[in-house]
Amino acid sequence: MSALFATAIVPAYNEAKRIGVVLEVLIHCKCFNQIIVIDDGSRDGALKAVTKYPVECHRLTVNKGKGKAMDIGVKLAKNQCIFFCDADLKGLNKKIVMETVMPVLMRQADMSIALRPRTLYALHRLNKYIPILEGQRALTKSLWRKLPEYYKQGYRIEAGLNAFASYFCSNIKYRVFPGLDQTVKESKHGILRGTVQRWRMHLDILRAYKQFFLHDRRLIMAKRPFWTKGKAARIYQTGF
């Protein structure tokens, strides 16, 4: 374990055509001494594509969903700073990775998120209330451990991390990076199947926020010291 390095975790499901572009960037980032790919039961030869790179690859025989794949990666990570990265990103480069990881690695933030350029994110005063559901983010392993298992299922994960970080972290950093993009589900799976998966994702997100605001938030507030009650994390941004 080293405080000078982070572990990159890439959950992947049927991303053989796209994951190589992401790994090519990660292996050249000096902040990582461990890169883990969790092949979440892929059926398109993703494992073969990954073995071309000097990374650890762990294949799940059954598809367990994004959250569970990420959790398995964290358990294998040897560093306290974790960087999650989706396997279907486009426009990722070393600058984006380093500027996302370093605030957490240098203990300037508890969680740091790289955002794709969306007009909504330009409304900085509203970002505290806008769900930031990007998969490319750095955070501490201690924050991950605070997250109940309920949120480590399917697509609940980013919503769960946002909610818990706002009450357990002092600083959350995000930055919009022009050129960063992601392959949409409809493009990968076709219009019909992609649309179904998108609605499943939205349903998972709604379930996560419902669980947090109707149940878990009350429990968190009851456990926190009285001088912190009612205070959420200071969320700040840089650039657009």
C-alpha positions, 0 to 999 in steps of 0.5 A, a space after each residue: 500500500 502506498 500513499 503516493 499511488 492510486 489504483 485504477 478500476 475499470 468495470 467492463 461488460 462487452 467492451 472489447 472494441 472500446 476498452 483498449 483506448 481507455 487502457 492505453 491512457 491509464 497505463 501511461 499515467 504515473 499516478 497508478 501502480 495498479 490497474 484492475 479490469 473487472 470483466 463482468 461476464 463479457 461474451 464478446 472477447 473482452 478478456 482477450 483484448 485486455 490481456 494485451 496490456 500490463 494490467 490485472 484482469 479478473 473475469 466474473 463467470 456471471 454478469 453481476 452488474 456495474 456496482 458489484 464489479 466495482 466492489 470486487 475491484 475495490 477489494 483487490 485494490 492495494 491503495 487507499 485512493 481509487 479511480 473508477 473509469 468506464 470502459 467505453 469513454 471517448 476522449 480520455 487523456 492523461 491530463 484528465 486522469 491526473 487532474 481528477 486523481 491528484 486532488 484525492 491522492 494529495 488529500 485536497 478532496 475526498 472525491 473528484 469527478 471528471 464531467 463530460 461537457 454538458 450545458 447543464 453543468 455550466 450552471 454552477 450554482 445548481 450543480 449541488 442539486 443536479 445528480 452527477 452520475 459520471 463513472 470516471 471519479 477518484 475517491 478514498 477507499 474509506 468512503 467506499 466502505 461507508 456505502 451500504 451494499 444496497 448501493 453497490 448493485 447495478 447502476 445505483 452506485 454513482 447516485 449512492 456515492 454522491 449521496 453519502 459523500 455529501 454527508 461524510 466528506 468535507 470536499 467534493 471536487 468536479 471539473 468539466 473536460 471538453 472532449 470527454 465523451 461516452 458511447 451511448 447505450 443505443 449505439 452499443 446495443 441497438 435502439 430497442 435494447 439500448 433504450 431498455 437498458 437506459 430506462 433500467 439505469 434510470 430506474 436504478 438511480 431513482 431507487 438509490 435516491 429513494 432509499 437514501 432520502 427516505 431511509 439512510 439519510 435519517 440514520 446518518 444524521 442520527 449518528 453524526 456529532 451534533 455540531 455537524 448536523 445539517 451540514 453537507 460537504 463543500 462541493 466546488 468546481 474548476 473550469 468548464 
